[in-house]
């Protein structure tokens, strides 16, 4: 199989196809029942993700404990499937803020093989679905982000990270990279050793969350006497 080349022709072509398909599906939502389409897509994506995990276990020999859905994008994917299945505006709040991870993953994916590999194809499909579901929720479900949602999403993620720290200690895993830096080169390398890089990542998350919240911030009305 071909190796994946970052910012190669296949990479840009895949991003282009993902954007076009996402736009077409958004448009389709105006012509058929929005909730039926969202449920169908959620079930389809869930099936693709399960097939990917089985493939990686069989083809790459990845162990089950390495395939648990506890990295940020997998957590966001779970939320996307739930939100699209049940039209949940509560689930939409953390999904909106956590989806930024999917954007970065699409731009700089870490893939073993090229786009002739099912795992690579599924990677882009599932990550695009996270971003697509946010757009779908905003456009078709009319969901809006709140300040409470921003704060709650941050607290919720930190509680998950705390729980995963102890799970990682028990299983020898490193979900959310809370126990040690990634084993391969990553931007985290510039933020210092453990545990200092965690505080840097937290600061970046807060800054990005504030930027993402800005379009929905309520403007104070001035009263002129």
N, C-alpha and C positions, 0 to 999 in steps of 0.2 A: 504493500500500500504506500501511497505517497505521503510524505511528511507535510504537516501543516506549516505554511509560511506566513508569519505575521505580516500583515499589510500587503500580502501578495494579491494576485489577480483573483484567486478563489475566495480569499477573505473579503475583498471589496464586493465581489459579485454576490456572495452570500448575504452580506449586509443589505445590499440593494434589493435582493429578492425578498428578504425579510420585511423591509420597509414597505415595499409594494403590496405584498400579501396582507400585511397588517392594515394598510389603508383600505384595500378592497373589502376586507372583512368588516371594518368599521362602517363603510358605505352600505354593505349588505344589511347591517343592523337597522338601517332606516326602512328597509322593505319587507322584513319578516319579523316575527316576534322576537324581541330583544332577549327575553329571558330564555326562550327555547334555544336560540343560537348560542348564548353564553353557556348553558348547561351542556350542549353537545360538544362545544370546543373544550370545556373543562374535562369532560370524560375522555375525550380523544387525547388530550395532552397527558392526562394521568396514565393512560394506557401506554403512550410513547415513553414516558419516563420509567415506568415499571419495566418495559421491554429493554430500555437502555441499561438499567441496573442489572438485569439478567445477563445481557450481552457482556457487560464489563466483568461480571463475575466469571463468566465462561471463557471469554476471549482474552481478557487481561489478567485473569486469575486474581482479581481484587477480592479481598475477604469481605464478608458481610459487615463486619464492624467498621470497615473503611467506607462503606456505601450508605451508611445511615444518613438521613436527610437533615443534618445539623449545621451545615455551612449556610451562610447568609442567603445565598441565591436559592438553595433548596428550601429554606424556611419561607422565603418569599414566594416560591412556587406553590407550596402548600397553601399559603394564604390566598394566592391567586385562584387556585382551583376551588377553594371554599367560597371565596367572594363571588366568583362567576356562577357557582352552582346554586347558591342560596341568596344572591343579591344582597349581601351583607354590607351595610355601610360602616358597621363597627370594624369588621375585618379589613375594610378598605383603608382605614387610617394607617396602621403599620405597613400594609402593603405599599402604599404610596411612598412612604419614606424609605423603606427597605429596598424598593425597586431600583434605586440608584446603583446598587451593586451589580444588577443585571446589565445595566448600560456599560459600566466599566468592563465587565466580563466579555461582552460582545466586542468591544473595541480592542481589548488585549486578552484574548482567550488563551488558556494554557491547555493545548490539545496535543495528544501523542501523534495522531495521524491526520491525514488530510480529509477532504470532503467526500472521499469515496468510502469512508468508514461510518457505520451507523451511529456510533457513539458521538462522533463529531457533528453529524447531522442533527441528532437529538439535542445536543448541547445548544445549538443555535435556535432550534425550534422552541425549546422550553424557556430559554432566556428571553427570546422575543415575545413569548406568550406573557411573561411577567409584565413587560412594558406595555404590551397590547391590552392586557386586562386593566391596567391603570387608565389608559386612554378610553377604553370601553366604559369603565365606571364613571369617568368624568363626563363623557359625551352622552351616553345612552341611559345611564342610571342617575345622572345629575348629582352624583356624590360630590361633596366639597370637604376640603381639609379644614380641621379646626385646631385651635391652639392646644386644647386638651388632647386631641389626637396626636399632635407632635410630641407633647410631653409624655403621654402615655406610651407611645411607640418607643421612645428612648428608654424609659424605665423597664418596659417589657423586655426589650432586647438585652438590657443589662442583667435582668433576672435570669434570662435564658443562658447568658454567658456565664453567670455564676454557677448555675446548675451544671453546665457543660464542663466547667473546670474540674469538678469532682468526677464527672463521668469519664473525662479524658484520663484522669489519674488512674481510674480503675481499669479502663480498656486499653490504655496506651495509645490513644488517638490524640488528635489535636484540632478538634472542631472549633471553628471561629478563631483559631490560632491564639487561644487565651492561655495556653500552657507553655508555648514556645513559638519562636518565629517559624514561618514556612520553611520547609526543607530546601526549596528552590529559591532562586533570586526573585525578589519582589520589592515593591515600593516600601514595604515595612522595614527593609534593611536600612533605610535612611532615617528611621525614627528612633534608633538606639536599641539597646538590648532589652530583653524581658526584665521586668514588666513595664519599663518606661515607654515602650512603643505603644502599649495599650492606651496610655493617657493621650498620646499624640493622635491615635486613631479616634478616640472618643471626641477630641477637640474638632477633628475634621468632620466627624459625623454631625456634631452639633452645628457647625458652620453650614454644612450642606443642607441640613434640615431647616435651618433658618431661611436659606435661599429658596428652598422648595416651598416653604410656607408663605413667602412674600406675596405671591399672586392671590392668595386667599385671605390676606390680612384685612381685617375690617378697618376702614378709614374712619377716623374720628370726625364727626360733623361739628363745624364751628358755628356757634350761634352769635349773630351780630345784634347787639342791642341798640 
